[in-house]
Each structure stands twice: as structure tokens, then as C-alpha cells.
Amino acid sequence: MNKKIGMIAGAVALAGVIGVGVYHTEASSSKEADPETAAAGTLTIEDATKKLEEEYQGTVKELELDKEGNKSYYEAEIIAENQEKDVKLEAETGEVVFEEMDEDEEDNQEQSMEKSINEGNLIAQEKAIELAKQEFDGEVVKVALDHDDGRYVYEIELFSGQQEADIDIHAETGEILSLEIDHEDD
């Protein structure tokens, strides 16, 4: 009887260990890319922005470096000709691997943002990145242009070593609205 209980307990423990291993593997297969482990041939966020803006003749509203399996991709939202497109760019080659019109966004807000961009009321994304890097020297992994509380804000995420910084910059004035630095624990 004691042998049966011991065998059952051992089997349950083994199943738990296997389950945790499978969960951990699945959870890490599609996540935000770590710039510290990104391949040397990976486009910088600045290069990806320039390539997308030239190719689509529009403005990158949001850009994020993600990792799926062993490949890195930039996922972007681009505003061009009063329409928003979702685009996925292979980070190593710069090849567009996915693109679609994003039709579920609020049209008025998008048109208003496009108008502000076209009228030159907003600072360039490159200028916002430059301002962010003056506050925290790191690798840019995400840039988003958002409309918060009646104003346009660049939300920029940077990594350096074991630190991550989230910086919000007023898109019209260049003023640093917030700076948050987190220390990553492994």
C-alpha cells in the first residue's frame, strides 16, 4: 500500500514538473524581444521607422520589437492617406511579412491625428527619440504616438542592461511628461 502511494505521489510530482516546463516553453515562444539578445543584423527602431515611413508615405504611430520563436519582428501602426495600417516587418531583413487596413479604430481621432501631423504641429518621432535618449541612454524597443487627455504624446520604451525606462513626451512641445525606470530582476 505504501509503495502505491509513493508511486502515485512520484507520478503527480513528475507531471507537475513536466507541466511547468511546457508552460514556460509556451509562454516564452512569443514575447517582446530583448534588445540585449537581438541579433547584430537586426534593424534599429530608427531604421525600421524610416523604412516604413518611406515605403508607406505616412507616419509611424506605433512601433514595437517583438520576438516569435527565434525571429524578431517590428509590429507597426502607420497612418497614411487618412487610413491606418497594421504592418509586420521582419527585423533582420526589413521585409514586410504582413499588412492590413485597420478599420476598427475611431476614424475621427485618426483623421485629427493625421491633420496635426500633416500641419507640422507635432515634433518628429526621431526628435522624440533623441529627447528620450537624453533622459535615459538605452535601446529603443517601442515608440507609440497616442492621444491622451486632449494632447498628443510619444510613449517611448527603452532598455539598457537590467533597466527599462518608459518615457512620455508631449508631441507638440517636446516636454518630458513622465519618466519611469524599472529594474529587471532575473
C-alpha positions in Angstrom: 0.0 0.0 0.0 2.8 2.4 0.9 4.5 1.6 -2.4 1.4 2.5 -4.3 1.0 5.8 -2.5 4.7 6.6 -3.1 4.4 5.8 -6.8 1.3 7.9 -7.2 2.9 10.8 -5.4 6.0 10.5 -7.6 3.9 10.4 -10.8 2.0 13.5 -9.7 5.2 15.4 -8.9 6.7 14.4 -12.3 3.6 15.5 -14.1 3.7 18.9 -12.3 7.4 19.4 -13.3 6.6 18.5 -16.9 3.6 20.8 -16.9 5.6 23.7 -15.6 8.3 23.1 -18.2 5.7 23.0 -21.1 4.0 26.2 -19.8 7.4 28.0 -19.5 8.3 27.0 -23.1 5.0 28.1 -24.5 5.0 31.4 -22.6 8.4 32.3 -23.9 7.7 31.4 -27.6 6.0 34.7 -28.4 7.1 37.7 -26.4 8.6 41.1 -26.6 12.2 40.9 -27.9 15.1 41.6 -25.5 17.4 44.1 -27.2 20.3 42.6 -25.3 19.9 39.3 -27.2 18.8 40.7 -30.5 20.9 39.7 -33.5 23.6 42.0 -34.7 21.9 42.3 -38.1 18.6 43.5 -36.6 17.3 46.9 -37.9 17.3 49.6 -35.2 13.9 51.1 -34.4 15.0 54.3 -36.1 15.9 52.4 -39.3 12.6 50.5 -39.2 10.7 53.8 -38.7 12.5 55.4 -41.7 11.9 52.4 -43.9 8.2 52.1 -43.1 7.6 55.9 -43.4 9.3 55.9 -46.8 7.6 52.8 -48.1 4.1 53.8 -47.0 4.4 57.6 -47.4 2.9 58.0 -43.9 3.7 58.4 -40.2 4.5 55.6 -37.8 2.0 55.9 -35.0 3.3 52.9 -33.0 6.3 50.5 -33.4 7.3 47.6 -31.2 10.1 45.0 -31.5 8.6 41.5 -30.7 10.1 38.0 -30.8 8.2 35.0 -32.1 10.2 31.8 -31.8 13.7 32.6 -32.9 12.7 35.5 -35.2 12.3 39.2 -34.3 9.7 41.4 -35.9 8.6 45.0 -35.7 4.9 45.4 -35.4 3.8 48.9 -36.6 0.7 51.0 -36.9 1.1 53.5 -39.7 -1.2 56.4 -40.7 -1.2 57.2 -44.4 -3.8 58.9 -46.5 -6.2 59.2 -43.5 -6.1 55.4 -43.1 -4.4 53.2 -40.5 -2.4 50.1 -41.5 -1.1 47.4 -39.3 2.3 46.2 -40.6 4.7 43.4 -39.5 8.3 43.9 -40.6 10.9 41.1 -40.3 13.6 42.8 -38.1 16.6 41.2 -39.7 15.8 41.6 -43.4 13.4 44.6 -43.3 10.9 42.6 -45.4 7.2 43.3 -44.8 5.6 40.0 -43.9 2.1 41.2 -43.0 -0.1 44.2 -43.7 -3.7 45.0 -43.4 -6.0 48.0 -43.1 -7.1 48.7 -39.5 -10.7 49.6 -39.7 -11.8 49.3 -36.1 -10.1 52.5 -35.0 -12.1 55.6 -34.3 -11.9 57.5 -37.6 -12.3 61.0 -36.2 -9.3 60.6 -33.8 -7.2 59.2 -36.6 -8.1 62.0 -39.0 -7.4 64.5 -36.4 -4.0 63.0 -35.7 -3.2 62.8 -39.4 -4.2 66.5 -39.7 -2.0 67.5 -36.8 0.9 65.5 -38.3 0.4 67.0 -41.8 0.2 70.5 -40.5 3.5 70.1 -38.7 2.1 70.7 -35.2 3.9 67.6 -33.8 7.6 67.1 -33.4 9.1 64.3 -35.5 9.4 60.8 -34.0 13.2 61.0 -34.4 13.3 64.1 -32.3 11.1 62.5 -29.6 13.6 59.5 -29.5 16.5 61.9 -29.2 14.9 63.7 -26.3 14.1 60.3 -24.6 17.7 59.2 -25.0 18.9 62.4 -23.3 17.0 61.2 -20.2 17.9 57.5 -20.4 20.6 56.1 -22.6 19.3 52.8 -23.9 18.0 50.8 -26.9 14.6 51.9 -28.1 12.2 48.9 -28.3 8.8 50.7 -28.6 7.5 54.0 -29.8 3.9 55.0 -29.9 2.1 58.2 -30.7 -1.1 58.4 -28.7 -3.8 60.9 -27.9 -4.1 61.2 -24.1 -6.0 63.8 -22.1 -6.5 66.1 -25.1 -2.9 66.1 -26.1 -0.6 64.0 -28.3 2.1 62.0 -26.5 5.0 59.9 -27.7 5.3 56.9 -25.4 8.8 55.5 -25.7 10.2 52.4 -24.1 14.0 51.9 -23.8 16.2 49.1 -22.3 19.7 49.2 -21.0 21.3 46.3 -19.2 18.8 45.3 -16.4 16.9 48.6 -16.6 13.8 49.6 -18.6 12.6 53.2 -19.0 9.1 54.3 -20.0 9.2 58.0 -21.1 6.2 60.1 -22.2 6.9 63.1 -24.3 4.5 65.9 -25.2 4.3 65.5 -29.0 3.9 69.2 -29.7 6.3 70.8 -27.2 8.8 68.0 -26.6 8.3 68.4 -22.9 9.1 65.2 -20.8 5.8 64.4 -19.2 6.9 61.3 -17.3 9.9 59.1 -16.8 9.7 55.7 -15.1 12.7 53.5 -14.7 12.3 49.8 -13.6 15.0 47.4 -12.6 14.6 43.9 -14.1 15.2 41.0 -11.8 16.1 37.7 -13.3 
